[in-house]
Amino acid sequence: MQLDRMLDDFTLYLSAERGFSEHTVRSYRSDLADLLRFAEEAGATSSSDIDLELLRGWLWRASTAGLAKATLARRSATARALTSWLARTGETPTDAAARLRAPRPDKHLPRVLTRDQMDAILAGLGARAATGDPLARRDLAMVELLYASALRVSELTGLDVRDVDLGRLTARVIGKGSKERVVPFGVPAGTALADWLEARDSVAAPTANSHGASQAAETSTGATKPATTKPATTALFLGSRGGRVGTRAVYRLVADLLDGVPGGGPAGPHALRHTAATHLLDGGADLRAVQEMLGHASLGTTQIYTHVSTQRLRESYALAHPRA
């Protein structure tokens, strides 16, 4: 199989058969495009030329270029997924990357905000929302929901209006691998969502009514009245132009909110997910319940938050205990 065709067929397999998200497929394709450039430089012309030695050379070049261990580990995983697919489809006689190894990524504890810090952030957003500005009301609802339900940013932006049940205080989200789960949220998030839904139509881009009218409609008496309109999108959260809000906009919002807040580590929406998970465990939530809420396939992924809680306990002990 020619290399360019291999790239297209494999990414189609990831999205159509494996059900990977658009973001995940894009990451795989980016890694593989770099691999194919390296393979072509090495004289490879087809999938049968991709062997263990070539893959090790590719990772070695990335290592000498200073790429992080996490990036090398991801590239190794991408290569293994590709060669496994090639072997399974009969394009290659063996799985070339079966023995490929990459450095284990460094383990860093995620950034976690304190309860006081979260209260201050939400209070500030609440004050802005109280002015009546529709986008400020949206921002409060998004951050409340991110923190209340420990959502990934892609899960938040992928929500439609119908996915939220304000009566039961639950949201239906589509997570990694197109897996669906239902997550709870609290009364403050529910109140913020209800307030945003009242303002949503003033932000949504209108479309013509079912009869195609865009400016005015005729009444039974022959007079005209403004045509009825409806939002052009079913998305729960909208951007300033009326379409579905993008992940970059949410990243900018959260980064601005965390700017100046004490503490190191990433300042994106994932910090709120980490914070929610840690606060749940600090409050006595069962680890498996938190795993289900986060949508983790492995309990080991969720266990990192127990390390965060342990570290916070040690810090509190060191500050408070007279014999620490």
Secondary structure, 3 states (H helix, E strand, C coil): CEHHHHHHHHHHHHHHCCCCCHHHHHHHHHHHHHHHHHHHHCCCCEHHHCCHHHHHHHHHHHHHCCCCHHHHHHHHHHHHHHHHHHHHCCCCCCCCCCCCCCCCCCCCCCCCCCHHHHHHHHHHHHHHHCCCCHHHHHHHHHHHHHHHHCCCHHHHHCCEHHHEECCCCEEEEECHHHCEEEEECCHHHHHHHHHHHHHHHHHCCEECCCCCCCCEEECCCCCEEECCCEECCCECCECCCCCECCHHHHHHHHHHHHCCCCCCCCCCCHHHHHHHHHHHHHCCCCHHHHHHHHCCCCHHHHCHHHHHHHHHHHHHHHHHCCCC
